[in-house]
């Protein structure tokens, strides 16, 4: 009988570790879902850099969680435990009471949770964060910020943990990471997006602009992968299969009901709100429903899961609206999805927790608390709210200090040139030669739209059958310019010195057709218009007024020449001010130009031409 009992125990242990490892690999596949969601939500010009970031993010999380993070999270036992931080298991060294198979399996399982927390942050800062800076943020989250929160909530000695031998008065309920994963990740995303600032053109006149996304198909596929992996995310947190089969099934059902009810609520509400069926809003609400049920799926009944999902859809909508109101640009809405819905979900056990389920999941609680709707007191609701407050304060203080330090010392954000052109050129390994060809083609198209001469000496640029710009040897084609107007009119094309970077064009209009005014120095004011859609990476309004310094505006000739000693402040895309000075070139209708810039703005060359008749030589145009 003893031998049979030992064999049965070994079989159960083997089944449990197999279940743990298989489920952990399913959770690891969440990284693929995050990659699809983030790369699809951003614009195509930064897609490769986001995929590079996700792969590197996982690798950094593994190394730092192995070296430091796991020790700070679980490196203490009940007898010698610390209420706030772990003290052993650094580097998983042999002889550190970690040789058993469950210990290594537990490390692998917890590692996937840590990587999930750090990946959340990357989506909120997509398209404008420096790669090296984000790796520093990822390492800090995995090694210090996330593990300490885990120790408080899940270790056998944390002051918020219900797994202590005698749970304290602040013990809270959190099944699979509502506090340490989603609340920490969501708040870190918010502070990161706020500190780094919105993408160029993300807000116009205080309202959210539609910058587009690379692929809604990619986002949908990513959400489906996350949805599938979330079942392992929640069910494995219950514990081993042995003795917990009913609880595991209940968790799966409540998780499914919460996410589906959030989806139905979202699609119906958004139809009533904006008169459209919004797929993107529905996908984010599904994730919000999954996040909201994560802390409490094991202690609530299925009907409660439906109501939790309905509430999560409204929490996400409200959080996303507030983010837009305060002009915090988050391409994937990580803040409201993971931060707002996690905080909401952590509070739900205080309302819906069933006493029987709480006693089953936490046997150390001699007098298990339960929800208000089941006759319980507000004590559990209060402890859940206290846990949210503590974790939020810890995350806010540490992440603000981290982002402030990194921004002050090294600057979080890439340059405007990199952002406008796309991070793939600089981080994603896109060939520079292709970028040069793209720029030349855009220059040609811009000139054609402006009725300018294609003044390449040897070639004009066309497209091949694949849509790529190519050179076609032929005689130079000249387009006749329209007859000159009697009033002043000057136009120009702005292009960066580096041929591999973005361009845009501006038009300067003299006394006509815009209203003018005369200043004390005898000059006249006018406006500069930035022409849109010249480069996909630049978003400017069709007509933007700009200031002219009256003392520097000496003279405007009515014969059609450009302004002498003209200086204007040109604001293009997110108030990037560039100082433009034009000088008159005697004896030619071509005007030379230069730009005086600050240290953080790339110099430009301006090609300005006044309207000329068709008989004017092309070299003077």
TAMO-V765433 format. One line per field, one symbol per residue. burial: + if it has 9 or more other C-alpha atoms within 8 Angstrom, else -. Layout:
burial: ???
This chain:
burial: -----------+---++-+++-++-++-++++++++++++++++++++++++++-+++-+++-+++++++++++++++--++++++++++-+---+-++---+++-++++++++++++++++++++++++--+++-++++++++++++++++++++++++++++--++-+++++++++++++++++++++++++-+-+-++++---++----++-+-++++++++++-++++++++-+-++--+--+++++++++-++++++++++++-++------+--++++++++++++++++++++++-++++++++++++++-++--+++-+++++++++++++++++++++++++++++-+++-++-++--+++++-+-+++-+++++++++--++--++-+++-+++-++----+++--++++++++++++-+----++++++++++-+++--++++----+++++-----++-----+----+-----++++++++++---+++++++++++++-+-+--+---++++++++++-++-++++---+-+-+-+--+++++--++++++++++++++----++++++++---+++++++++-----++++++++++++------+
